[in-house]
Every structure is written in C-alpha cells, then in structure tokens.
Amino acid sequence: MKTLFALLVLLAPAALAQTRPVHTFSIVARDPKTGELGVAVQSHWFAVGQIVPWAEAGVGAIATQSFVDPSYGQLGLDLLRTGKTAPEALRGLLGADASCEVRQVAMVDASGNVATFTGARDIQAAGGVASSGKQTHVGCGNVGGELSIGRDFSAQANLMSNDRIWPAMAKAYADSTGDMADRLLAALDAAQGAGGDIRGKQSAALIVVAGKSSGKRWQDEIFNLRVDDQPEPLKELRRLVALQRAYNHMNAGDLATEHNDNEGALREYSAAEQIASTTPGVPQSRYAEMIFWHAVALVNMKRVDEALPLFAKTFALEPSWRELTPRLPRAALLPDDPKLIERIVAAK
C-alpha cells in the first residue's frame, strides 16, 4: 500500500496539471445505516457531471471543483482503494499539487471519514464544512487553504452569492429524511434556496453507489445522473431521480422474470408504473413500456383478463407495442399460444 501511495504522489504533480474553472456547490456523503456513498453537485458550467463527481462502491465518493483538476477524482479513489482514509488521501494529493490554493476538493471513504478542502485563492464566497468536524490550515502550494475533517458528509461551495450556502446544505442534509438520493437533493435545493452560484445555474449531477462492491459497476450504481444544460437543472435532476427509481424497479422486474418469479416481477413492474404515473414530465412512451411489462407478468400468472385492459392502454399510448407482442413467445416471455397472442393483439 505504501508503495502505491508513494507512486501516486510522485505522479500527482504531472497529473494535476490541467485545470478548468468549474465553480460550484456540492456534497459528498455516506449513509451510516446502508453504507451507500453519494455525491451531488450543481454549477453554472456546462456538463458539470463530466468532471466534478466521482464515486465507487465500497471505496468512496469525491467532488473536485473550483479550478478543478479531475485527476483528484481518479487518484483519490485509487488511494482510498488501498485503505487510505479520506483525510490521508486528500492531504497526500494536496501536498503534491503546486496549485492547491485554487482547488476545492471533498472526499468521503467507505468508513465514513470525510475531509473537505478550500484553497485560499478560491473565488469568494467559498468554504466548506464537514459534519462534526474540525478545521485546520494546510500548507500546500504557495498559500495553502483550510481543511475540515469530520464524519459521514461534507458540503462545500465556491463563487457563491454569499457565505450561507454550505451551512445551509449541511443543515438540510442532516435534517432531511428518505434515502441517500433524497437527502442529496435536499442539500442542493437548500444551496440554491440560500442564493446559490452568483452566476446562476446550468448543470447538475448525482451519483449514489452501494456500500459494498459486487465487482459489477452496473449493479453497484444505484443512481448516476447528469443534467448538462438546463435553465432549471435541479428540477430536471429531481425528475430524473424519480424516473431512475422507476427503472430500478423495472430492472428488478426483468430479473424476476428471468428467474421465473412472476409474483416478484408483477410487484416490481407495478411499483415502476406507480412512480412513472405520478412523476411530472415523464413521457407517455416511458409509461407505456412499464404498463406493457406489468401486463406481460399478469399473463404469465394466468391472469389474462386483468392483463388485457393494460395491453389496450399500452397500444393506445404506443401502437408499436402491438406489433412487438407476437415476437415475445419465441423469447419465452409470453406463452406460445397463437390464440392467446391474437387475443392480446386485438385488445382495445
């Protein structure tokens, strides 16, 4: 571990050469109950999700911003993966960065250790706070900056309209209920409500990963969402979170179908349909697919009479599903019964 840490720090000066002025507000967090790790951000900068938020299941979550160097994200995760704590990893990278005074970086590790750094030359208003943390000066680069170390979450911001932004985020996260995504959204909303970025708003992103790694990134990422260019990025991000919740249920339903668990599939598809139908701005084409697979699950449970009205609703919303239906028996997704398929296709 020490050898890898030393290597990364030696490489860091070269890796930390490219910067972009992504001034923003963000939060990194770990849920002590579930172990889930998350990071969320909003900025008046195009596609903030490309470079600010980083997360890996069982490892940690990172936000790298201000005059951002994205390599803090990759190198930070590499260091956390070796067993370094968030404060150790962040101190190591800052010590190797000759321009640390223009950075703002936050890290939380899988054990809940959190550290957030604000460089002395970040554009004001700028600052950060770690939950239950203490603040110390870090003498990196020319003039260094302030490091706050604590537990479970930190909020940080720069180029803000005022210095109430990051305390408002911390309070909103601590006081909110719901799952990790809900709490991260509450923190972002609080930042915007307190005044937000002095330039306005343009993009946002949110990542939530599992507390333990399965070795399969596509399973470990619960949410990985970006809004690249919107007049109201937080509203759009909230809509996408709701839609992702629905599709998480759809994915679970597909898995249940694969395992011939029709009851489980019906439960998951129904949950997805309920979320989609009550989320503003969800296109009918999305809703139609959820209704369709709900109906398929019912047919496979021999509840055809209940399924037919759902098929009819789907076909009314999206006629192409009527054409698709006869193709499903060959994939063993519907019974190989021509009369049944004819009955379904004729549903109105």
N, C-alpha and C positions, 0 to 999 in steps of 0.2 A: 504493500500500500504506500509506504513512504517513497519508494522508487517512482511509482506512478505520479504521486503528488508533486515530487520534485521535478519530474519531467514536464508536467503540465504548467508549473510555474515558470520553468525555463522557456517554454514555448509561448507563454502568455504575452510577453511584450510584442512579438510579431503578430500574434493572433488578434491582439487588441488594437489594431492599427486603424481600422475603418470605422467611422462614426457617422451617424445620421441624427438630425435634431428631432427626435420623437419625444416631445414634451407631453406629459400625460398624467393621469392618475390611475393607480392600480391597487390591487390587494392580492396577497398570497395567503393561503390558509391550509390548515389540516384539521379535519373533524376528529376530535379525540374519541368519539363513540364508534365511528365507522372506519377510521383511518384514511378516509378519502382525502386526496390532495387537490387543491384548486388554485387557479389564478384567473383574474379578470381585469380588464383594462378598457378605458375609453380615452380617445385623443382627438385633437384637431390635426390629424395627419392621416394620409391615405394608407389603408390596409395595415393598421397597427398590429393586427394579429400575425403578420408575417414575421415580426422580429422581437416583439416585447415578451409575450407569454411563452413559457416552457414548462412542461410537466412530464413526469414519468412515474408510472405506478410503482409503489414500493420504494421510491427513491426521493422525490421531492418536487417542488414547484418553484419557479423563478420568474421574476419580472425584471427586465433590464431596459432602462429608459433614459430620459433626458438626452444628452448627446450619446445616443445608445450605441453600445457595441454588442451585437448579437452573440458573439462568442462567449460572453459571460453566461449565456444560457447553456450552450453545449458543454463548455468546460466545467461549469458549475455542477451540472448533472453528472458528469464524469467523476468529479471529486466526491460528490455525495454517494455515488455508487460504490466507491472504495471504502466507505464508512466514515468519512469526514462529516462532522456536524455542519449545519448551515453557517454558523459564525466562523468556523475554521475555514470552510471553503471560500466564503466571501472575503475574509481577511487575506487569504493566500492570493486570490486574484487581484484584489486591490493593491497589494504590495508589489505586484508585478506590472502595474499599469501606471505609466508616467503621466497619464491624463486623468487620473481617478477623480480629480476635483470637479470634473464636468459630468460625472456619472451619477445615476441613481439606480440602485440595484437592491432587490429584496429576494431572500431565499428562505424556504421552509423545508425541513427534511422530514423523513418518514416517522421520526420520533417526536416531532412537534417542536423541535428547536427552530427559532426563527431569528433572522437578522435583516435589518434594512439600513442602507447607507445612502446619505445625501451629500453629494460633493459641495464644497464651499463655494464653488462658482456656478452651481446650477442656477438657472434664471428664477428669480423670486416671483411669487411666493412659492417656497419649496420646503419640504420637510417630510418626515415620516415618523411613525410610531409603531412599536412592537407591543403586543399585548403583554401586560405585566412586566414590561421591560425596563432596562436602564440604558442611559445614553452615554457614550464615551467618544472622545475625539480619536480619529485615525490619522496618523501622519504619513499618508502615502502621497506620491506625486510631489507637487510643489507646495500646496497648502492643505491637502487632505480634505477631511469632511467629518460628518457626525454619523456614528454607528449606533443603532438601537438594537438591543438583543432581548428577546423575550420568549414567549411560548405561544404556539398554535396559529397566530396570524399577525400580519403587519399591514398597514396602509401607508402609501407614500404618493407624493404628487409634486410636480414642479410646473412652473409657468402658470400658476393658478391665479384666479382673480383675488384671492385672499388666503389667509393662513388658517381658516376654519375647515378647509376641505378634508385633510387627512384625519383630524379628530372626529369629524362627522362620519367619515367612513368607518372608523374603528368602532364608534358607538353603535352605528346601525348594524354592523356585522354582529357585534356582541349581543345586541338586544333582539335580533331577529330570530325567527323560528323557521322550520322547514329544513329541506336538505341543503347540501352544500351550494348547489346552483342558486337556490332561492336566496341564501344569505349573501352570496357574492353579488347578486343583482341588487339586493337591498343596499349594499355598500356603495355600488356605483351610482344608484339613484340618489343616495344621500350626498355624494360628492357633487353631482350636478345640481341638486337642490340647494346646496350651500354656495353655489356660484360657479363651480367647475373651472375648466380651462378658460383663461382670459380671451383666447382667440375664438372660442366657440367649440363646435363638435363636428366630427366627421365619421369616425370609425370606432369599432369596439370588438372585443373578443372575449371568449370564456372557455376555459378548459377545466374539466374535472376528471380525475383518474382514480382508479381503485387504490385502496391502501396497500394491497399486496399484488405483486406482479404474477400473472399467469404465464408469462412468457409470450403472450399473444396480444400485441398492442391493440388490435382491432376489438378485442374483448375488454381490455382494461380501460379504454377511453369511454367514459360514460357520456361526456359532452366534449365536443371540440368544434366550436362555432366561431365564425367570423362575420362581421359586417364591415365591408371595406369602404363603402362610400354612401352614406345616407344622411339626410338632414336631421333625422332623429334616431341615431344609432342605438341608443338604449332601448327604445320602444321596439325596434326591429330585433335586437338581440333577445329581448324577453319573448317575442313571438317565436323566434327560432328555438329557444329553450323549450317552450311548450310543444312545438312540433317534434323536437327531438325526443321528448318524453313519450309522445305517441308512437314514434318509430322504434323506440326502445321496446315498447310493448309489442309492436309488430314483429320485431326480430325474435323476441321471446316466443311469440305465437308460431313463427316459422320453425323455430327449434322444436317446439312441442309437436308440431305437425310431422316433422322429420322422425320423431320418436313415437309416432302413432298415439300421442296423448291428445285426443280430441277435446277432452274437457279443459285441459290446460290451454290449448290453442284458442278455444272459444272464450275463455276468461281473458286472455291477453288481447285478442282482437277486439273484444268488446270494450276493454279499457282504452285501447288506442282510439277507437271510434268515438268514445265519450269525450276524450281530451280534444280531438280534432274538431268535433262538432261545437265545442264551446270556446274555441280559441279564435278570436277575431283575426281576419286576414288569411285564414287557411284556404287555399284554392279548392274548389269543389273536386277537382281531379284527384287531389290527395285524399279527400274524404271518401270519394268513390272507391278507391282501392281498399281502404280499410273496411268499408261495408261489404265489399266483394268477398274478402277472405273470411270475414265473420260468417257470411252465408255458406261458404265452402265448408267451414268447420261444422256448421249445423247439418249439412247434407251428409257428411261423413259420420255424424252421430245418428243418422236416420231420422232427422227432424226436418224433413223436406218441406212440409207445409209452412214451417216457421221461416225457412230459408227463402222461399220464392218471393215474398214481398221485398226482401233485401236485394235479391238479384234484380228485380224490377226497378228498384230505386237506383241501383248502380248503373243499369243500362240507360236509364233516363238521364243520368248525370254525364256518363261517358259511354256512347254506343259501342266503342271498340271492345269493351269487355264482353259484349255479346258474341263477337267474333272469336275472342280468345277462349271462351268457355269450352268448346268442343276439343280443344287441344290438351286439356288437362288430364283426361283419363289415361292417355299414353304415358304421362309423367306420374301416374298413380296418385294424383291429387284429387280426383273425383272418381266415383265408381265407373267401371267400363260397362255402362248400361245405356245403349243408344236412346231408348225411350225416355229414360230419366234426363239425359242431356237435352233431348228435344224439348222436354217439358220446361227445363230451366231456361233454355234459349228463348222460348216463347213467352216467358214471364213478362207481364206488363202491369 
